[in-house]
Amino acid sequence: MTTVLIFCGGEGPGPLERWVQGGRVAALRDLVRLASRLPGVSRTVVATSERNLADEHPDLPVAWDSDPPGVPFHFGRRLAALMDAHPAPVCVYLSAGGAPLLPLDALASAVDEVARARAPRAITNNLHSSDWMVLNCPPAIHQFADRLERDNMLGWVLKTEAGVDVTALAPGAATRMDIDTPADLLLLGLHPRIGPEAAAYLRAQPQDQSRWLSAGRILFTPGKQVALIGRVASAVWSHVEAHTQVWIRVFSEERGMTASGRQAAGQARSLVGAHLARLGPEDFIAELGELADAAFFDTRVVLAHQRLWPSAADRYASDLGLADQVQDPTLRALTAAACRAPIPIVLGGHGVVAGDLYALVEVAQSKGFA
């Protein structure tokens, strides 16, 4: 038997935060339907800090489990408690926005492999930054719960510290696409395999996707120059090169800065961030425009370098190019400069140089400009 545990965290009260949360909840509804089709599932539990979610979605065939009031959220302890409350030989952990393009057969195959294992075993989407996992080892979760402040540490801690046999599925849009920021939702709205609930939500509450489309067309125009800036994995770079005929400039820094704790410790360092600080945003963006015809910019690395972490409302407004809604002066200036650039610059978090690029290849193929 298998238990499915879906975590749906909360967002702030601002309109952009609620828009992102609405996208995650729509993806949650798609995930619940996906889970219901998995062989051997005995129950699906949604753990959430959103107090009204159960009342707003009474049609979902799930058990609702609200985060304990007054207790600071800690992923590892919450997961361990839920595994105690809903024991099963196999547990599927999913974040609400962590698998919007995951096909049923891939998840079902992972469940089957873990169920047949005789030793502690886990399969995840990304060893270095897990968004979902299938596992059969509750004791390891209990033993290392305190080390699991966030879910992205799950695969790495279980493999390197708990000694669990953890493998990751091959990188691609299906395994790496994650709804973390507005940029991810903008790209997801263009994808041909988006779930029906998420698709309906984004049709009802659209945002401007023009920068994604403009940058995407340039990415698939032979001979153009495209810059990837931020936590760029070599597999993403290779995938883009294999499906395009452009010249790629890669500025890859601080992969794993969250999972490793470097960001929290103020140890994240970025050569791009230092160069940006020296030049100022206007000159930096102008120089970038001389080097590339389009850019995909994971801005979180330069923010971490400057020991800045503006509010989610500010970060989301920046991702959407709404500079006048960004309160933090440093991020507002960078956003405004990027929006005035003569080239399309897609701003966002890790997704814009990770899962979103895998998905963009599939979007371009479906729309005929690849």
C-alpha positions, 0 to 999 in steps of 0.5 A, a space after each residue: 500500500 502507498 500513502 501520498 503526502 502533498 504539502 501546500 505551503 502558504 503565501 503572503 496576502 499581496 495580489 501577486 503572492 495570491 496569484 502564485 498561490 492560486 497557481 500552486 493550488 490549481 496544480 495541487 488539484 491536478 496532482 490529486 487526480 494524478 495520485 488517485 490513478 496510482 496503483 495501490 494508493 490507500 490515502 492521499 493527505 494534503 498538509 497545508 498552512 492555508 486554513 480555508 483550503 479544505 472548505 474551498 475545495 470540498 470535492 477533492 478526495 483527500 484527507 486535510 491536515 492543517 499545520 499546527 497553529 503557533 508552531 514554526 514550520 519545519 519540513 522534516 519534522 512535519 514529514 516525520 509526523 505525517 508518516 507516523 500518522 499515515 504509515 504505509 510501506 511506500 510514501 510519495 511526498 509531493 510539493 503542490 507546485 513541484 510536479 506540474 508536468 510529471 506524467 503518471 507512468 514516471 511516478 507509477 514506475 518510481 512507486 513500483 521500484 521503491 515498493 520492490 526494494 528490500 533495502 532503504 530506497 528513494 527516487 526523487 526528481 532532483 538529488 540536489 533540490 528535491 521537489 518530490 520523492 518516493 521512499 520506503 524508509 521512515 526511520 531515516 526521515 525520523 533520524 535526520 528530520 532536524 536536518 531537513 529544514 526544507 524539502 530541497 534538502 531531502 534527497 541530498 541528506 538521505 543519500 549522503 548522511 542517512 546512507 539511503 540508496 537515492 537516485 534521481 530521474 533523468 533531468 527534463 521538463 517532466 522532472 524539473 519544472 516547478 512552480 516556485 515564482 511567477 516566471 515559472 507560471 508564465 512559462 507553464 501557461 505556454 506548455 502543451 502538457 499543462 494540467 487541466 486545472 492549472 490551464 484553466 486557472 492561468 486562462 482565467 487570471 493571465 499575466 504578460 508572457 511576452 518576454 518568455 515568447 520573445 526570448 524563446 523565439 530568439 533562443 531558437 533563431 540560428 546564430 543568435 547569442 543567449 545568456 544564461 545567468 545564475 544556478 545553471 546546471 551543465 545538463 540544462 546547458 547541454 540540453 539547450 545546446 542540443 536543441 538550438 543553433 545559438 551561441 550560449 554564454 553561461 554564467 553559472 554560480 552558487 548551485 545549491 546555495 539554499 540546500 547547502 546553507 550557504 545563503 542562510 549563512 551569508 556565504 553566497 558569492 557571485 562574480 556576476 553580483 560583484 560586477 553588477 554592484 560595481 557597474 550599477 544596474 543600468 551599465 550592467 544591463 547595457 553591457 549584457 545587451 551588447 553580449 547577448 540577444 536575450 537573457 535568462 537571469 536567475 536574480 536570486 544569486 545576485 541578491 544573495 551575494 549582496 545579502 539581500 532578500 526582499 519580500 516575496 511581493 518584491 521578488 514576484 513583482 520583479 519577475 513580472 517586470 513590475 518595477 514600480 511595485 518593487 519596494 526594495 530600491 536595489 531590486 527595483 533599479 535592476 528590474 527597471 533596467 532589465 525592462 528597459 533593455 533592448 533585448 528580452 530578459 526573463 527574470 526569476 528564480 532558479 526555475 528560469 535557468 532550470 526546469 523552465 528551460 527544459 519546458 521552453 524547448 517543448 513549448 518551442 517545438 509545440 508552437 513551431 518556432 524550434 
